[in-house]
């Protein structure tokens, strides 16, 4: 998993109109510039906000991406809850569950 690159891409989509336009018009070419797994690409393309959360994407970055994709606040929160039920705990990043 390449959490760093997913978050970098989402941050740039959220902040840079040029990158956002490329995401909307030339998705494959843009993603070729990042080291992403097939699962990450599919989650970005759908978009699967819940799975991106489970992968470990930071909530601040993910919140803006979800809004761009048309999610209302309550839908965003429910997507994360549903993903926890379906996929289990967050895998990496700030929200990862650490068992000792």
Secondary structure, DSSP 8 states (H G I E B T S, - for coil): --HHHHHHHHHHHHH-HHHHHHHHH-HHHHHTTS---HHHHHHHHHT-HHHHHHHT--HHHHHHHHHHTT--HHHHHHHHHHHHHHH-S--SSTT-----
